[in-house]
Amino acid sequence: MIYKYGEGKERKIIMCQAPLKETIEVIAVLINENELKKQNKCYPYFSLNLKDNSSKNYSLTNKGGQLDKNKCYYEYDCILTQLSTNKTKNFKLLHYINWPNKNVPSDKKSFNGFYKRLIELNKNDYLMIQCSSGVGRTGTLALIIYMIDMIKLKKSFDPIKCLDYVRQRRYKAVQTPNQFFFALSFLYEHFKNRIVAVNTEIYDKFMKLVQTLLEEEKKTLNQ
């Protein structure tokens, strides 16, 4: 997904499923430990215990990482080496750990910190977003990034059209209604100061409405 979001600015987002063992060479993170260990939803291609994670054609070196102050995501410094040529690529890997499958993060403020760090690191390079399916959490984060970029352009804003734009580029992106509700509520959290400056009641009323919708959707998922 490539789009312009300002003068001389271009956002390049890759939305994909985290790899299985058979596809580890093709994909050179929004995954929970439970999914890796028990549900077999993706191959554990990035080991936290090893300095080097090698496959047939590539070597992924973990130079070390740290947990953010809110204990919601890890940030790692990595080097990807193509073994046949010894060409290397330095990159950052951010691993958000408090996002249940087919659900939403419980703390929007800490997720806002994750978003800000992600955008701070992502200049004009490619941003790859992965989760077990490549559509639920991946699509929700991509939608959030896209909507905020569009709002900052100061043009007319339509969240449904934004969702359609993302889904045209990643089929079935954003799996559940509560993920869409979360994306909207995240916008309110992100732009809270500006919203409150216009009308002090709008923020509280909308967040209460979204919380009610999220709770109702959670009950449906648990049935």
N, C-alpha and C positions, 0 to 999 in steps of 0.2 A: 504494500500500500504506500504509494508515493504521492505527496500533495504539497502545494505551496501554502505557507501560512504566514507570510510576511515578505517584505522586500528583501530579496536575496536569500530567503530561508526556505529550506525544503526538508520535510519530514519523511524519513524512509523507514517503514515498519514492516517487519516480517512476522507474520502470525503462523505458528506451526505447532504440531503435536510434538511433545517430547519423544525422543527416539526409543524404539524397542531395540533389542539386541541385534535384530536383523538389519536395522536401518541406522546403526550408529555411525557408519562411514558416510552416510548421506547428509547428516545434519552436523556440520563441522563447527526467571524460573519461579515458576509458581507451583512448586511441588511439595506436598506434605510427606514427612518421613513415613507415615503409615501407608501411603500409596506405593512407596518404593519397596517396603519390607513385606507388606501383606497382600496388597491388592494387585500387584504385578501390572500396574498401569503404564509403567515406563521402565526403561533400563537404567540402572544406577550408573550413568556414564561419568558423573562427577563425584568422586569420592572425597569426603571431608577428611578422611584419615590418611590419605596418600598424597605425597607431593606431586607425583606424576600419575596421570591417567592415560595410558597408551592404548591405541587400537592398531589395526594393521597399517594404516597410512598416516595417522596423526598421533601426536603426543600433546596432551593438555597438561600444562604445569600449573599447579596451584601455589602461588608465591605467598599465600597467607591471606587471612580475612579477619573481619571483626564484626561483632554484633552491634547494631545501632543502639542508642541510648534508651529507646522504648522497647527494645528486645522483640522487634517485629521482623527485621530482615538482616541478613548477612551481606556483607560486601567483600568480594574477593578480587584480588589482582591476579590475572591469569595470562599465560602465554600459550598460544596454539602454534605448534610446529608441524609443517608438512615434512614428513620423514624423507621423502625422495629428493627434495630440493633444499632442505634445511631452512626454508623460508619461514619467518615467524610473524605472528600478529599478537600484539598486546591488547588486552581488552579487560573490561570490568564485568563481573558477574554479580548481579543483585538477586538474592534469593529471599523472597517474601514467604514467611513460614506460618502466618496466622490467617490462612484463607482456606476454609474447608471446601471440599469438592461440591459443586452445584449449590454453593451457598455464598455468603458474603462476609468480608471482614467485619468484626464486631466494633472495631475502633477506627472511625473515619479520620480522626486527628493524626494518629500514627501512620495511617495509610497516606495521608496528605504529605507527611514527611518523606515517605518512600517515593511518592510521585515527584516531589520537588528534587530529590536527589537524582532520580532517574533522568529528569529533564536537564538538570545541571550537567550531568555527564554526557548526555547525548547532544552533540552539536549537529554536524551535517553528515554523520556517519550512520550506518544502518543500526536499527534497534530491533533485536530479535526477542520476541515474547513467546514463552513456552509454558504450557501446562499439560496435564496428562492427555486431554482430548484436543487441545489447541483451539477450542472454540468458546468455552465457558469463561473461565478466568482470563484467558488470553484475550478473547474478544471484548470483555468488559473493560480491561485496562486500555486496550487500543481505542475503544469508544470514548473513554474518559479523556485520553490524550487528544483525540481528534476534536471532541466537543470544545475543550478548553482552547485549543488552537483556533477554532472557528469563532468563538466568542471574542477572542482578542483581536480578530480582524475587524470587529465592530460592524459586522453585517447582520442581516436578519438571521435569527437562530431558530432552528427547528430540530429538536432531539430525535424525532421519528425519522426525518430525512438523514440525520447523521448516522443513525442505526442502519438505515438502508444502504448508505454509502459503504459502511464497514462490512456489511453482510454481502455486498456485491463483490468484495475482495476476499472475504473469508466466509464460506457457506456456513450458515447457522451460528455465526458469531453471537455471543451473549445467549446462553442457553435457557435461562429462566426469567420470569417476571421480576423476581427479587434482585437479580443481578442488574436489570435495567433500572429498577427503583434505586438501587445502591449508587449507580452511576449518576443519576440525577441528584440524589442527596449529597454526593461528593462534590458536585458543582456548587451547591449551596454552601458547603463547608469551605470550599476553596475560595469562593468570592463572598464570604460571610460579611466582612467589613463593609464592602460596597453595598451589599443588600440592606444591611442594618442602617446604613447612612441614609438610604432612601425611605425605608419603612421598617420600623423596629419590630413590627408584629409578623411580617411576612416570613422571616426566617423560622421563628418558633412554630408558626402554624404549619408550614410546609414540612418541617422535620417531624412534627408529631404525626402528620398524615402519613409520611413515608414509613415511620416506625410502626404504625398500625398495619400498613400494607405488608411490611416485611414479616411481622408476626403472624398475619393471616396466611401468607405464603409458606412460612416455616411449618405451620400446622398441617398444611396440605401436603408438603413434602414428607412429613413424618407419619402420615396415615398409611 
